Amino acid sequence: MSFEKITEQESIYHHLENMSVGEILTHINKEDQTVPFAVAKAIPAIEKLTEAVSDKMLMGGRLFYIGAGTSGRLAVVDASECPPTYGVPYGLVNAVIAGGEKAITTAIEFAEDDTEQGWKDLQAFKVSSRDVVIGIAASGTTPYVIGALNECRKHGIITGSISCNPGSPVSAVADFPIEVVVGPEFVTGSTRMKSGTAQKLVLNMISTTVMIQLGRVEDNKMVNMQLTNEKLVDRGVKMLMERLKLKDYDKTKQLLLQHGSVKKAAESLVDNSK
C-alpha cells in the first residue's frame, strides 16, 4: 500500500482571504468538530499503548514523549503538567523536543531532519528497557522521531507513536502505533490545527488514564496535586472538607498545608482516629 500524506492534501476551502471573520471562524469550528470522532476510531490502538505504558510505569519505568515542532511542544505541555496535577516526581513523564528547550518557543531550522539526534537526546536521560518512548509526528515522517524509535527498538525499549496519516513510516517502527486521520487542514498543511488538536486529545487520554492506573486519582479528584497557588489550595481544602465532612475552612486549610496534599492530610486524620 502506498503512503499518502493526507495531512498535506489541499484544503477543501478556497480563497480564505475573501472570507469574512465569521465565515473563517465557522469553517474552522466545523473542521474541529470532526476531530473527536477521528480520535474515537483510534481508541483500540490508544488502549493498547496506554496499557503498555501503565504496566511499565507500575514496575518503576518512565514515559518519554519525543517530537518536533508542534508535536514536540504538545509533548512538553502534557509532560510538564503531570507533576503539579498528580503529584508525581519530575522525570517520571518526560518530553524530548528536537532542537532542545529553545525549540519550545522558537523554530529551530532543520532540527527535525536529524535522524541520529533523537536517540542521543534520549540517552541523556539514560533511557532503558524499563521505559516506554512515544514518538509524536503529525505527518508520520519526521526523521528525528523515526530515528529515535528505531534505536529504541534495537535496545529493547517499547515504543508507541501518534500520527495523523494512515500507514506512515513512524507507525512502521512503533510497537503500538496510533493513527488519528483527521483529513486535510483548513489552511493547507497547517498541522498545528486539527492534527495538533487530535494529538493533544490523545496525550490527554494516555497520561490521565496512566495516572489513574498509578493511583494518583481517587474517585474523580486530584488528591495528589501540588499546592502551587491559591486556586489549587482552595480546591484542595474543599476536597478535604467534602471527603471528611469537615466544617471549618481555616482549620482544614491549615491541615492541608501542613501535609502538602489532600491524600496525605486525609490519611493523617484517619491514622489519628485509630
Contacts in CASP RR format, 6 or more apart in sequence:
PFRMAT RR
TARGET T0000
AUTHOR 0000-0000-0000
METHOD contacts of the structure
MODEL  1
MSFEKITEQESIYHHLENMSVGEILTHINKEDQTVPFAVAKAIPAIEKLT
EAVSDKMLMGGRLFYIGAGTSGRLAVVDASECPPTYGVPYGLVNAVIAGG
EKAITTAIEFAEDDTEQGWKDLQAFKVSSRDVVIGIAASGTTPYVIGALN
ECRKHGIITGSISCNPGSPVSAVADFPIEVVVGPEFVTGSTRMKSGTAQK
LVLNMISTTVMIQLGRVEDNKMVNMQLTNEKLVDRGVKMLMERLKLKDYD
KTKQLLLQHGSVKKAAESLVDNSK
1 167 0 8 1.000
3 165 0 8 1.000
3 167 0 8 1.000
3 168 0 8 1.000
3 169 0 8 1.000
4 165 0 8 1.000
4 166 0 8 1.000
5 139 0 8 1.000
5 141 0 8 1.000
5 165 0 8 1.000
6 164 0 8 1.000
6 165 0 8 1.000
6 166 0 8 1.000
6 181 0 8 1.000
6 183 0 8 1.000
6 184 0 8 1.000
7 138 0 8 1.000
7 139 0 8 1.000
7 164 0 8 1.000
7 165 0 8 1.000
7 182 0 8 1.000
7 183 0 8 1.000
7 184 0 8 1.000
7 185 0 8 1.000
7 189 0 8 1.000
7 191 0 8 1.000
7 195 0 8 1.000
8 139 0 8 1.000
8 188 0 8 1.000
8 189 0 8 1.000
9 183 0 8 1.000
9 184 0 8 1.000
9 188 0 8 1.000
10 184 0 8 1.000
10 188 0 8 1.000
11 184 0 8 1.000
11 185 0 8 1.000
11 186 0 8 1.000
11 187 0 8 1.000
11 188 0 8 1.000
11 189 0 8 1.000
12 184 0 8 1.000
13 19 0 8 1.000
13 27 0 8 1.000
13 186 0 8 1.000
16 24 0 8 1.000
16 186 0 8 1.000
16 187 0 8 1.000
19 27 0 8 1.000
27 186 0 8 1.000
28 186 0 8 1.000
28 193 0 8 1.000
31 185 0 8 1.000
31 186 0 8 1.000
31 193 0 8 1.000
31 194 0 8 1.000
32 193 0 8 1.000
32 194 0 8 1.000
32 197 0 8 1.000
34 182 0 8 1.000
34 183 0 8 1.000
34 194 0 8 1.000
35 180 0 8 1.000
35 182 0 8 1.000
35 194 0 8 1.000
35 197 0 8 1.000
35 198 0 8 1.000
35 201 0 8 1.000
36 201 0 8 1.000
38 180 0 8 1.000
38 181 0 8 1.000
38 182 0 8 1.000
38 183 0 8 1.000
38 198 0 8 1.000
39 46 0 8 1.000
39 180 0 8 1.000
39 198 0 8 1.000
39 201 0 8 1.000
39 202 0 8 1.000
39 205 0 8 1.000
41 180 0 8 1.000
41 181 0 8 1.000
42 178 0 8 1.000
42 179 0 8 1.000
42 180 0 8 1.000
42 202 0 8 1.000
45 176 0 8 1.000
45 177 0 8 1.000
45 178 0 8 1.000
45 179 0 8 1.000
46 178 0 8 1.000
46 202 0 8 1.000
46 205 0 8 1.000
46 206 0 8 1.000
48 176 0 8 1.000
49 134 0 8 1.000
49 160 0 8 1.000
49 176 0 8 1.000
49 178 0 8 1.000
49 206 0 8 1.000
50 205 0 8 1.000
50 206 0 8 1.000
50 209 0 8 1.000
50 210 0 8 1.000
52 132 0 8 1.000
52 158 0 8 1.000
52 160 0 8 1.000
52 175 0 8 1.000
52 176 0 8 1.000
53 63 0 8 1.000
53 132 0 8 1.000
53 134 0 8 1.000
53 206 0 8 1.000
53 210 0 8 1.000
54 209 0 8 1.000
54 210 0 8 1.000
54 213 0 8 1.000
54 214 0 8 1.000
56 63 0 8 1.000
56 130 0 8 1.000
56 131 0 8 1.000
56 132 0 8 1.000
56 158 0 8 1.000
57 63 0 8 1.000
57 92 0 8 1.000
57 132 0 8 1.000
57 210 0 8 1.000
57 213 0 8 1.000
57 214 0 8 1.000
58 213 0 8 1.000
58 214 0 8 1.000
59 130 0 8 1.000
60 130 0 8 1.000
61 130 0 8 1.000
61 131 0 8 1.000
61 132 0 8 1.000
62 91 0 8 1.000
62 92 0 8 1.000
62 93 0 8 1.000
62 94 0 8 1.000
62 125 0 8 1.000
62 127 0 8 1.000
62 130 0 8 1.000
62 131 0 8 1.000
62 132 0 8 1.000
63 79 0 8 1.000
63 92 0 8 1.000
63 93 0 8 1.000
63 94 0 8 1.000
63 131 0 8 1.000
63 132 0 8 1.000
63 134 0 8 1.000
63 207 0 8 1.000
63 210 0 8 1.000
64 94 0 8 1.000
64 95 0 8 1.000
64 96 0 8 1.000
64 122 0 8 1.000
64 125 0 8 1.000
64 127 0 8 1.000
64 131 0 8 1.000
64 132 0 8 1.000
64 133 0 8 1.000
64 134 0 8 1.000
65 72 0 8 1.000
65 75 0 8 1.000
65 78 0 8 1.000
65 79 0 8 1.000
65 93 0 8 1.000
65 94 0 8 1.000
65 95 0 8 1.000
65 96 0 8 1.000
65 133 0 8 1.000
65 134 0 8 1.000
65 135 0 8 1.000
65 136 0 8 1.000
65 203 0 8 1.000
66 72 0 8 1.000
66 75 0 8 1.000
66 95 0 8 1.000
66 96 0 8 1.000
66 97 0 8 1.000
66 118 0 8 1.000
66 121 0 8 1.000
66 122 0 8 1.000
66 133 0 8 1.000
66 134 0 8 1.000
66 135 0 8 1.000
66 136 0 8 1.000
66 144 0 8 1.000
66 145 0 8 1.000
66 148 0 8 1.000
66 149 0 8 1.000
67 75 0 8 1.000
67 96 0 8 1.000
67 97 0 8 1.000
67 98 0 8 1.000
67 112 0 8 1.000
67 135 0 8 1.000
67 136 0 8 1.000
67 137 0 8 1.000
67 142 0 8 1.000
67 144 0 8 1.000
67 145 0 8 1.000
68 97 0 8 1.000
68 98 0 8 1.000
68 99 0 8 1.000
68 103 0 8 1.000
68 111 0 8 1.000
68 112 0 8 1.000
68 137 0 8 1.000
68 142 0 8 1.000
68 144 0 8 1.000
68 145 0 8 1.000
69 97 0 8 1.000
69 98 0 8 1.000
69 103 0 8 1.000
69 107 0 8 1.000
69 112 0 8 1.000
70 138 0 8 1.000
70 191 0 8 1.000
70 192 0 8 1.000
70 195 0 8 1.000
70 196 0 8 1.000
70 199 0 8 1.000
71 135 0 8 1.000
71 136 0 8 1.000
71 137 0 8 1.000
71 138 0 8 1.000
71 142 0 8 1.000
71 145 0 8 1.000
71 162 0 8 1.000
71 196 0 8 1.000
71 199 0 8 1.000
72 95 0 8 1.000
72 97 0 8 1.000
72 98 0 8 1.000
72 103 0 8 1.000
72 136 0 8 1.000
73 97 0 8 1.000
73 103 0 8 1.000
73 104 0 8 1.000
74 136 0 8 1.000
74 196 0 8 1.000
74 199 0 8 1.000
74 200 0 8 1.000
74 203 0 8 1.000
75 95 0 8 1.000
75 96 0 8 1.000
75 97 0 8 1.000
75 136 0 8 1.000
75 203 0 8 1.000
76 95 0 8 1.000
76 97 0 8 1.000
76 104 0 8 1.000
77 200 0 8 1.000
77 203 0 8 1.000
78 93 0 8 1.000
78 95 0 8 1.000
78 200 0 8 1.000
78 203 0 8 1.000
78 204 0 8 1.000
78 207 0 8 1.000
79 93 0 8 1.000
79 94 0 8 1.000
79 95 0 8 1.000
79 207 0 8 1.000
80 95 0 8 1.000
82 88 0 8 1.000
82 92 0 8 1.000
82 93 0 8 1.000
82 207 0 8 1.000
82 211 0 8 1.000
83 89 0 8 1.000
83 90 0 8 1.000
83 92 0 8 1.000
83 93 0 8 1.000
83 226 0 8 1.000
84 225 0 8 1.000
84 226 0 8 1.000
84 228 0 8 1.000
84 232 0 8 1.000
85 211 0 8 1.000
85 222 0 8 1.000
85 225 0 8 1.000
85 226 0 8 1.000
86 211 0 8 1.000
86 214 0 8 1.000
86 216 0 8 1.000
86 217 0 8 1.000
86 222 0 8 1.000
86 224 0 8 1.000
86 225 0 8 1.000
87 216 0 8 1.000
87 224 0 8 1.000
87 225 0 8 1.000
87 226 0 8 1.000
87 261 0 8 1.000
88 211 0 8 1.000
88 214 0 8 1.000
88 216 0 8 1.000
88 224 0 8 1.000
93 207 0 8 1.000
94 125 0 8 1.000
96 118 0 8 1.000
96 121 0 8 1.000
96 122 0 8 1.000
96 125 0 8 1.000
96 148 0 8 1.000
97 103 0 8 1.000
97 104 0 8 1.000
98 108 0 8 1.000
98 111 0 8 1.000
98 112 0 8 1.000
98 114 0 8 1.000
98 117 0 8 1.000
98 118 0 8 1.000
98 121 0 8 1.000
98 142 0 8 1.000
98 144 0 8 1.000
98 145 0 8 1.000
99 108 0 8 1.000
99 111 0 8 1.000
99 117 0 8 1.000
100 108 0 8 1.000
100 111 0 8 1.000
100 121 0 8 1.000
102 108 0 8 1.000
103 111 0 8 1.000
111 117 0 8 1.000
111 144 0 8 1.000
112 142 0 8 1.000
112 143 0 8 1.000
112 144 0 8 1.000
112 145 0 8 1.000
113 143 0 8 1.000
113 144 0 8 1.000
114 143 0 8 1.000
114 144 0 8 1.000
115 143 0 8 1.000
115 144 0 8 1.000
115 146 0 8 1.000
115 147 0 8 1.000
116 147 0 8 1.000
117 144 0 8 1.000
118 144 0 8 1.000
118 145 0 8 1.000
118 147 0 8 1.000
118 148 0 8 1.000
118 151 0 8 1.000
119 147 0 8 1.000
119 148 0 8 1.000
119 150 0 8 1.000
119 151 0 8 1.000
119 152 0 8 1.000
121 148 0 8 1.000
122 133 0 8 1.000
122 148 0 8 1.000
122 151 0 8 1.000
122 152 0 8 1.000
127 133 0 8 1.000
127 152 0 8 1.000
127 155 0 8 1.000
127 157 0 8 1.000
128 155 0 8 1.000
128 157 0 8 1.000
129 155 0 8 1.000
129 156 0 8 1.000
129 157 0 8 1.000
129 158 0 8 1.000
131 157 0 8 1.000
131 158 0 8 1.000
132 157 0 8 1.000
132 158 0 8 1.000
132 159 0 8 1.000
132 160 0 8 1.000
133 148 0 8 1.000
133 149 0 8 1.000
133 152 0 8 1.000
133 157 0 8 1.000
133 158 0 8 1.000
133 159 0 8 1.000
133 160 0 8 1.000
134 159 0 8 1.000
134 160 0 8 1.000
134 161 0 8 1.000
134 162 0 8 1.000
134 206 0 8 1.000
135 145 0 8 1.000
135 148 0 8 1.000
135 149 0 8 1.000
135 159 0 8 1.000
135 160 0 8 1.000
135 161 0 8 1.000
135 162 0 8 1.000
135 170 0 8 1.000
135 174 0 8 1.000
136 145 0 8 1.000
136 161 0 8 1.000
136 162 0 8 1.000
136 163 0 8 1.000
136 199 0 8 1.000
136 203 0 8 1.000
137 145 0 8 1.000
137 146 0 8 1.000
137 161 0 8 1.000
137 162 0 8 1.000
137 163 0 8 1.000
137 168 0 8 1.000
137 170 0 8 1.000
138 163 0 8 1.000
138 164 0 8 1.000
138 165 0 8 1.000
138 191 0 8 1.000
138 195 0 8 1.000
138 196 0 8 1.000
138 199 0 8 1.000
139 163 0 8 1.000
139 164 0 8 1.000
139 165 0 8 1.000
139 168 0 8 1.000
139 191 0 8 1.000
140 146 0 8 1.000
140 161 0 8 1.000
140 163 0 8 1.000
140 164 0 8 1.000
140 165 0 8 1.000
140 168 0 8 1.000
140 169 0 8 1.000
140 170 0 8 1.000
140 171 0 8 1.000
141 165 0 8 1.000
141 168 0 8 1.000
141 169 0 8 1.000
141 170 0 8 1.000
142 170 0 8 1.000
145 161 0 8 1.000
145 170 0 8 1.000
146 169 0 8 1.000
146 170 0 8 1.000
146 173 0 8 1.000
147 173 0 8 1.000
149 159 0 8 1.000
149 160 0 8 1.000
149 161 0 8 1.000
149 170 0 8 1.000
149 173 0 8 1.000
149 174 0 8 1.000
150 173 0 8 1.000
152 158 0 8 1.000
152 159 0 8 1.000
153 159 0 8 1.000
153 173 0 8 1.000
153 175 0 8 1.000
158 175 0 8 1.000
158 176 0 8 1.000
159 173 0 8 1.000
159 174 0 8 1.000
159 175 0 8 1.000
159 176 0 8 1.000
160 174 0 8 1.000
160 175 0 8 1.000
160 176 0 8 1.000
160 177 0 8 1.000
160 178 0 8 1.000
161 168 0 8 1.000
161 170 0 8 1.000
161 171 0 8 1.000
161 173 0 8 1.000
161 174 0 8 1.000
161 176 0 8 1.000
161 177 0 8 1.000
161 178 0 8 1.000
162 178 0 8 1.000
162 180 0 8 1.000
162 199 0 8 1.000
162 202 0 8 1.000
162 203 0 8 1.000
163 170 0 8 1.000
163 171 0 8 1.000
163 177 0 8 1.000
163 178 0 8 1.000
163 179 0 8 1.000
163 180 0 8 1.000
164 179 0 8 1.000
164 180 0 8 1.000
164 181 0 8 1.000
164 182 0 8 1.000
164 183 0 8 1.000
164 191 0 8 1.000
164 194 0 8 1.000
164 195 0 8 1.000
164 196 0 8 1.000
164 198 0 8 1.000
164 199 0 8 1.000
165 179 0 8 1.000
165 181 0 8 1.000
166 179 0 8 1.000
166 181 0 8 1.000
167 179 0 8 1.000
168 177 0 8 1.000
168 179 0 8 1.000
170 177 0 8 1.000
171 177 0 8 1.000
171 179 0 8 1.000
178 202 0 8 1.000
180 195 0 8 1.000
180 198 0 8 1.000
180 199 0 8 1.000
180 202 0 8 1.000
182 194 0 8 1.000
182 195 0 8 1.000
182 197 0 8 1.000
182 198 0 8 1.000
183 194 0 8 1.000
185 191 0 8 1.000
185 193 0 8 1.000
185 194 0 8 1.000
185 195 0 8 1.000
186 193 0 8 1.000
186 194 0 8 1.000
187 193 0 8 1.000
211 217 0 8 1.000
216 222 0 8 1.000
216 223 0 8 1.000
216 224 0 8 1.000
217 223 0 8 1.000
217 224 0 8 1.000
218 263 0 8 1.000
221 239 0 8 1.000
221 243 0 8 1.000
221 262 0 8 1.000
222 235 0 8 1.000
222 262 0 8 1.000
223 239 0 8 1.000
223 261 0 8 1.000
223 262 0 8 1.000
223 263 0 8 1.000
223 266 0 8 1.000
224 261 0 8 1.000
224 262 0 8 1.000
224 263 0 8 1.000
225 232 0 8 1.000
225 235 0 8 1.000
225 236 0 8 1.000
225 261 0 8 1.000
225 262 0 8 1.000
226 232 0 8 1.000
226 261 0 8 1.000
227 233 0 8 1.000
227 236 0 8 1.000
227 256 0 8 1.000
227 257 0 8 1.000
227 260 0 8 1.000
227 261 0 8 1.000
233 253 0 8 1.000
233 256 0 8 1.000
233 257 0 8 1.000
236 256 0 8 1.000
236 262 0 8 1.000
237 249 0 8 1.000
237 252 0 8 1.000
237 253 0 8 1.000
237 256 0 8 1.000
239 262 0 8 1.000
240 246 0 8 1.000
240 252 0 8 1.000
240 255 0 8 1.000
240 256 0 8 1.000
240 262 0 8 1.000
240 265 0 8 1.000
240 266 0 8 1.000
241 247 0 8 1.000
241 249 0 8 1.000
241 252 0 8 1.000
243 262 0 8 1.000
243 266 0 8 1.000
244 266 0 8 1.000
244 269 0 8 1.000
246 252 0 8 1.000
255 265 0 8 1.000
255 268 0 8 1.000
255 269 0 8 1.000
256 262 0 8 1.000
256 265 0 8 1.000
258 265 0 8 1.000
259 265 0 8 1.000
259 268 0 8 1.000
END
